[in-house]
Each structure stands twice: as structure tokens, then as C-alpha cells.
């Protein structure tokens, strides 16, 4: 037990989509976060909306890609209860990417 160790904070990744009912969107999300000083990778695939929360030090990067569907989507990153990134709703066939700025 190290009393000087950095305490984990709540981390969250949220993906929201606005797609037509005739052509629902499929999105993939891959993120890298640091927990206990070690990098970890995780992700998910969703239809329209999904969010996940976990504990760690910070989120290093995140990329959301639209696999199919027509419409808009958004990426939000939260650390310690604060939004550190919000792409706003964008209509694109490109990915939305987040890279943490070095302190």
C-alpha cells in the first residue's frame, strides 16, 4: 500500500448518434486509458448510442468510426465528473478522434 499513490478517478466515454430509422447507424469506439500508470485498451460497437464508465488515471485517446448508417454522431469524454472533450454532433463519414494534450 502506497499512501502517495495517485487515486483513480471516474472516466467515461459516451457515443450518441442521430440516425434515420430506415438506416440505423453502427458505430465502433476504441479507446486507450491509463490506470495505475499502465496503458489499457478497450472498446465497443453499438447501434446509435452507448456509454461506458470505468476507473483510471485519464483517457489517452479515443476514436469513433461510423461503420454504417446515415446521420450524425457525437463523442464525449469525461474525467472526474468533468467533460474534457465534446465533438458536438457531426455528420461525417470520417472518424471522430480525441487525443489527450500532454500536461
C-alpha positions in Angstrom: 0.0 0.0 0.0 1.5 3.3 -1.1 -0.2 6.3 0.6 1.3 8.6 -2.0 -0.1 6.7 -5.0 -2.4 8.6 -7.3 -6.1 7.9 -6.7 -8.2 6.7 -9.6 -10.9 8.9 -10.9 -14.1 8.1 -12.8 -13.7 8.0 -16.5 -16.4 7.9 -19.2 -16.8 7.5 -22.9 -20.2 8.3 -24.5 -21.2 8.0 -28.1 -24.5 9.4 -29.3 -26.0 9.1 -32.8 -28.9 10.6 -34.7 -29.6 8.2 -37.5 -32.7 7.6 -39.6 -34.9 4.7 -38.6 -34.6 3.3 -42.1 -30.8 3.3 -41.9 -29.7 3.0 -38.2 -26.1 3.8 -37.5 -23.5 1.3 -36.4 -20.5 2.9 -34.6 -17.3 1.4 -33.3 -15.3 3.0 -30.5 -11.8 2.2 -29.5 -10.1 4.0 -26.5 -6.8 3.9 -24.7 -6.7 4.9 -21.0 -4.2 4.8 -18.2 -4.9 3.1 -14.9 -2.3 2.7 -12.2 0.3 4.1 -14.6 -0.4 1.3 -17.2 -2.0 1.8 -20.6 -5.1 -0.3 -21.3 -7.1 -0.6 -24.4 -10.8 -1.3 -24.7 -13.8 -0.5 -27.0 -17.3 -1.3 -28.0 -19.6 -1.5 -31.1 -23.0 0.0 -30.8 -26.1 0.9 -32.7 -26.9 4.7 -32.3 -25.9 5.2 -28.6 -23.7 3.8 -25.9 -21.7 4.9 -22.9 -19.3 3.2 -20.5 -17.7 4.3 -17.3 -14.7 2.9 -15.5 -11.9 3.9 -13.1 -8.4 5.1 -14.1 -5.9 8.0 -14.2 -7.0 9.5 -17.5 -8.1 8.7 -21.1 -5.2 9.0 -23.5 -7.1 8.6 -26.8 -10.4 7.6 -28.3 -11.6 7.1 -31.9 -15.2 6.6 -33.0 -15.9 5.4 -36.6 -19.2 5.1 -38.4 -19.5 1.7 -39.9 -22.9 2.2 -41.5 -25.9 4.4 -41.4 -26.8 7.9 -42.4 -26.9 10.6 -39.9 -24.8 12.4 -37.3 -22.9 11.2 -34.2 -21.0 12.7 -31.3 -18.2 11.7 -28.9 -17.9 12.9 -25.3 -15.1 12.1 -22.9 -15.4 12.7 -19.1 -12.8 12.6 -16.5 -13.5 13.0 -12.8 -17.0 14.2 -13.5 -15.9 16.9 -16.0 -16.3 16.9 -19.7 -12.8 17.1 -21.2 -13.9 16.6 -24.8 -17.2 17.1 -26.7 -17.1 16.8 -30.5 -20.7 18.2 -30.8 -22.9 16.4 -33.3 -21.2 16.0 -36.6 -22.4 14.5 -39.9 -19.4 12.8 -41.4 -18.2 9.6 -42.8 -14.8 10.2 -41.2 -13.9 9.2 -37.7 -14.0 11.4 -34.6 -10.8 11.3 -32.7 -9.6 12.5 -29.3 -6.0 12.8 -28.2 -5.2 14.0 -24.7 -3.0 17.0 -24.6 0.2 16.4 -22.5 0.1 18.3 -19.3 
